[in-house]
Amino acid sequence: MKNKMGTRPFQLAILLVVSLFLFSSPAMAIEFSADMFIQPKDEEPLKGKIYVKGDKVRQEMTEEGEVQIMIIRPDKKVTWMIIPEDKTYLEMPYQAEDKTFEEWTAEKESKAKLLGEETVSGLQSRKYESIEDGEKTYFWISKKFPFPVKVEDVEVTMEYRNIKEGSVPDSLFELPSGYEKMTMPMMPGKSE
């Protein structure tokens, strides 16, 4: 069996970073689903779906006909990478100290520069520039949602479209039954 988890680790890392950036606060009690578009620099664009219920996040991406699902469960301190085709999953620890970003807050807004207003994903949004460690990141924040509907930096652009507020089933954030747990392959030169 081909190790599908290793086919695109860069793209999976992007998904994890974007998720940690947008949904790191357990205080956020929003429920929605949306189409997700990610454009890594010098790479093919990725399209998928995202489901959010409070601090739980599910992302579904299809690449070259292969579906990969990531479920982030801070409440269980775990992140699952699921490959439906093989009925397998990889479990990784979720650690609060791994969070490199936070949801859009008044504090974050106070440190960012307002550049103007633009329509993004059909939503009137304020565009902000934030500089951290010398790197610029742009955020488009709609008045309707407490998270960026678009984020752009030198490596990647991410945008949510067709955002639908409303109840999201709890079952989307659970492991499917009958799936086999995979072990993480050891990196060359590393030992346990």
C-alpha positions in Angstrom: 0.0 0.0 0.0 1.3 3.4 -0.9 1.9 5.8 2.0 -0.5 8.5 1.0 0.2 10.6 4.1 3.7 11.4 2.7 2.4 12.6 -0.8 1.9 16.2 0.1 3.2 17.0 3.6 3.7 20.7 2.7 0.0 21.0 1.9 -1.1 19.2 5.0 1.2 21.5 7.0 -0.5 24.5 5.4 -3.9 23.2 6.4 -2.8 22.7 10.0 -1.2 26.2 10.2 -4.3 27.9 8.7 -6.5 26.0 11.1 -4.4 26.9 14.1 -4.4 30.5 12.9 -8.2 30.8 12.4 -9.6 28.6 15.2 -7.3 28.5 18.1 -9.5 30.0 20.7 -11.9 27.8 22.6 -14.1 30.8 23.4 -15.2 31.0 19.8 -18.7 29.5 19.7 -19.6 29.9 16.0 -20.9 27.1 13.8 -20.5 27.2 10.0 -19.4 25.4 6.9 -17.7 26.9 3.9 -15.8 26.2 0.7 -12.1 26.6 1.3 -9.5 27.8 -1.3 -5.8 27.6 -0.6 -3.2 28.9 -3.1 0.3 28.0 -2.0 3.1 30.0 -3.7 4.4 28.2 -6.8 2.0 25.2 -6.2 -1.3 24.1 -7.6 -4.4 25.5 -5.7 -6.2 23.4 -3.2 -10.0 23.3 -2.8 -12.0 21.8 -0.1 -14.6 22.2 2.6 -14.4 23.3 6.2 -16.8 22.7 9.0 -16.4 24.5 12.4 -18.3 24.0 15.6 -16.8 26.0 18.5 -13.2 25.0 18.6 -13.7 21.8 16.6 -12.6 22.0 12.9 -13.0 19.5 10.0 -11.3 20.1 6.7 -11.8 18.0 3.6 -9.5 18.3 0.7 -9.3 16.4 -2.6 -6.1 16.2 -4.6 -5.5 14.0 -7.6 -8.8 12.2 -6.8 -7.6 11.4 -3.3 -9.7 12.7 -0.3 -7.9 13.7 2.9 -9.7 14.8 6.0 -8.2 16.6 9.0 -10.2 16.8 12.2 -8.8 19.1 14.9 -10.2 18.4 18.4 -8.6 20.7 21.1 -11.1 19.3 23.6 -9.5 15.8 23.2 -6.0 17.2 22.6 -5.8 15.4 19.3 -5.6 16.0 15.5 -6.6 13.2 13.1 -5.6 12.9 9.5 -8.0 10.5 7.8 -7.7 8.7 4.4 -11.1 7.4 3.5 -9.8 5.4 0.5 -7.7 3.2 2.8 -10.0 3.4 5.9 -6.9 4.6 7.8 -6.1 7.5 10.1 -3.0 9.1 11.7 -3.4 10.5 15.2 -1.2 13.5 16.3 -1.2 15.2 19.6 -2.8 18.7 19.7 -0.8 21.0 22.0 -1.8 24.5 23.0 1.8 25.7 22.9 2.0 24.7 19.2 -0.5 27.5 18.4 1.4 30.1 16.4 -1.7 32.2 15.6 -5.0 33.3 17.2 -8.5 34.2 16.1 -9.0 37.8 15.1 -9.4 39.8 18.3 -9.5 43.4 19.4 -5.9 43.1 20.5 -4.8 41.8 17.1 -6.8 44.5 15.4 -5.2 47.2 17.5 -1.7 46.0 16.3 -2.7 45.9 12.6 -3.0 48.7 10.1 -6.4 49.2 8.4 -5.8 49.5 4.7 -9.4 50.0 3.6 -12.5 48.0 2.7 -13.0 45.4 0.0 -15.6 42.8 -0.9 -14.3 39.3 -0.4 -16.5 36.2 -0.8 -19.5 38.5 -1.3 -18.9 40.1 2.2 -17.9 43.7 2.8 -14.6 43.3 4.6 -11.9 45.4 6.2 -8.4 44.7 4.9 -5.7 44.8 7.5 -1.9 44.5 7.3 0.0 43.0 10.2 3.8 42.8 10.5 5.3 40.2 12.7 9.0 39.3 12.8 9.4 41.5 9.7 6.8 39.6 7.6 3.6 41.1 6.3 0.3 39.3 6.5 -3.0 40.6 5.1 -6.3 39.8 6.7 -9.8 40.5 5.4 -12.3 40.7 8.3 -16.0 40.8 7.6 -18.3 42.5 10.0 -20.4 39.3 10.2 -17.8 36.8 11.3 -15.1 36.8 14.1 -12.5 35.3 11.8 -10.7 36.3 8.6 -12.5 35.3 5.4 -9.2 35.7 3.6 -5.6 35.6 4.7 -2.5 36.3 2.5 1.2 36.2 3.2 4.3 35.5 1.1 3.7 31.7 1.2 0.0 31.2 0.8 -3.4 32.8 0.2 -6.4 31.2 1.9 -10.1 32.2 1.3 -13.5 31.0 2.5 -16.4 31.2 0.1 -20.1 30.3 0.4 -20.0 30.6 4.2 -23.1 29.1 5.7 -23.9 29.7 9.3 -25.9 27.1 11.1 -25.8 23.8 13.0 -23.0 21.4 12.1 -23.5 17.7 13.1 -21.2 16.5 15.9 -20.6 13.3 13.9 -18.4 15.3 11.5 -15.8 15.7 14.3 -15.5 12.0 15.2 -13.4 9.3 13.7 -15.4 7.1 11.4 -16.0 3.6 12.7 -13.9 0.7 11.3 -10.9 2.8 10.4 -7.4 1.5 11.3 -4.9 3.7 13.1 -1.6 4.1 11.3 1.8 4.8 13.0 3.8 7.8 12.1 6.9 6.7 10.0 10.2 7.6 11.6 12.2 10.4 10.1 15.6 9.4 8.8 18.3 10.1 11.5 15.7 10.3 14.3 15.4 7.8 17.1 12.7 7.3 19.7 
